[in-house]
Amino acid sequence: EKGHIAGPELSGTTTAADLGLGKMMSTKKDYIGRVMAGRGALVAPDRQVVVGIKPTDKARRLRSGAHIIPKGQTPGPGNDQGYVTSVCFSPTLDQWIGLALVERGRERIGEIVHAHDPLRGEDYDVELCNPVFYDPDGGRQRG
């Protein structure tokens, strides 16, 4: 519910910026990985970044591994824009929520996309949202 990343998001192909941790990278001091983090392919605007997802039908269960496809398009490698990395049921929100790596995800918050799971034969619509579902400003956490 707080958008904490875990193993599925740390695939070896993601950067701190992809995971929403770019502000933790110093712009003044040197650190291991600084040169690599600035390489063109690792800062490309169409990279997959972590976003939250929630089903448009609150009763719908989300599944890890489902592919993110633009709404109205046929699932396939040519229009695969990411995938669902983690899911859980939120008792606070009374619905399934998840994290996904999606191309240009932060620019697309609020967009409805299609989740396609060929292994389970499931297709459903999800909304891209902030990965922090509960208490995004941290007010409740800090009291």
C-alpha positions in Angstrom: 0.0 0.0 0.0 3.0 2.3 0.5 4.6 1.4 -2.8 7.7 -0.3 -1.4 9.7 -2.0 -4.1 10.9 -5.6 -3.6 12.6 -8.4 -5.5 10.3 -8.4 -8.6 11.0 -4.8 -9.3 14.8 -5.2 -8.8 15.3 -7.2 -12.0 18.9 -6.1 -12.8 17.6 -3.9 -15.6 16.0 -1.2 -13.5 17.8 1.9 -12.2 17.1 4.0 -9.1 15.3 6.5 -11.3 13.1 3.8 -12.8 12.1 2.8 -9.3 11.2 6.3 -8.2 14.4 6.7 -6.2 16.2 9.2 -8.5 16.1 12.0 -5.9 18.4 9.8 -3.7 21.2 10.0 -6.3 23.5 12.8 -5.5 24.1 15.5 -8.2 27.2 16.8 -6.4 29.1 13.8 -4.9 30.6 10.9 -6.7 29.2 7.4 -6.0 29.5 3.9 -7.5 27.3 3.7 -10.5 27.1 7.5 -11.2 28.6 7.3 -14.7 26.5 4.3 -15.6 23.3 6.0 -14.4 23.8 8.8 -16.8 24.1 6.7 -20.0 21.6 7.4 -22.7 19.8 4.1 -22.7 19.4 4.3 -18.9 17.8 7.8 -19.0 15.7 7.3 -22.2 12.2 8.8 -21.8 10.4 5.6 -22.9 12.0 3.4 -20.2 9.7 1.2 -18.1 9.2 2.8 -14.7 7.4 1.6 -11.6 3.8 2.7 -11.3 0.8 1.5 -9.2 -2.0 -0.4 -10.8 -5.6 -1.1 -9.7 -8.3 -2.9 -11.5 -11.2 -0.9 -13.0 -13.5 -3.5 -11.5 -12.7 -3.4 -7.7 -13.7 -7.1 -7.4 -11.2 -8.2 -10.0 -8.0 -10.0 -8.8 -4.7 -8.8 -10.3 -2.0 -11.3 -11.3 1.7 -10.9 -11.4 3.3 -11.4 -14.8 0.4 -10.0 -16.8 1.5 -7.9 -19.8 0.4 -4.2 -20.0 -1.1 -3.4 -23.4 -2.7 -0.1 -24.6 -6.5 -0.3 -24.3 -8.1 -1.5 -27.5 -5.0 -3.0 -29.0 -4.4 -6.7 -29.7 -1.9 -8.3 -27.3 1.5 -9.0 -28.9 5.2 -8.2 -28.7 4.7 -5.1 -30.9 2.5 -3.3 -28.3 3.7 -4.8 -25.0 4.4 -1.8 -22.8 5.4 -3.5 -19.6 4.3 -6.0 -17.0 2.8 -6.5 -13.6 5.6 -7.2 -11.0 3.8 -7.5 -7.7 0.2 -7.7 -6.5 -1.6 -8.1 -3.1 -5.0 -7.6 -1.7 -5.4 -4.3 0.3 -7.7 -4.7 3.2 -7.5 -0.9 3.7 -8.7 -0.2 0.2 -10.8 -3.4 -0.1 -9.4 -4.2 -3.5 -6.4 -5.8 -5.3 -3.5 -3.4 -6.0 -0.1 -3.9 -7.6 3.1 -2.5 -9.0 4.1 -2.6 -12.7 6.9 -1.6 -14.8 5.4 0.4 -17.7 6.8 2.5 -20.5 6.5 6.2 -19.7 4.4 5.1 -16.7 4.7 8.3 -14.6 3.4 10.4 -17.5 0.4 8.1 -17.9 -1.0 8.2 -14.4 -4.8 7.9 -14.6 -4.7 6.1 -18.0 -6.7 2.9 -18.4 -4.7 0.1 -20.0 -5.3 -3.6 -20.6 -3.6 -6.4 -18.6 -3.1 -9.6 -20.6 -2.1 -12.8 -18.9 -1.7 -15.5 -21.6 -0.6 -18.2 -19.0 -3.9 -18.0 -17.1 -6.0 -16.9 -20.1 -7.1 -13.7 -18.3 -7.7 -10.2 -19.7 -8.9 -7.2 -17.7 -8.5 -3.4 -17.6 -6.4 -1.6 -15.0 -5.7 2.0 -14.1 -2.2 3.3 -13.9 -1.8 5.2 -10.6 0.7 6.4 -8.0 2.6 3.4 -6.5 1.8 4.8 -3.0 -1.9 3.8 -2.6 -2.3 4.8 1.1 -1.2 7.9 2.9 1.0 9.2 0.0 2.1 12.3 1.9 3.1 10.3 5.0 0.9 12.3 7.4 -0.6 9.3 9.1 2.8 7.5 9.3 4.4 10.5 11.1 1.4 11.0 13.3 
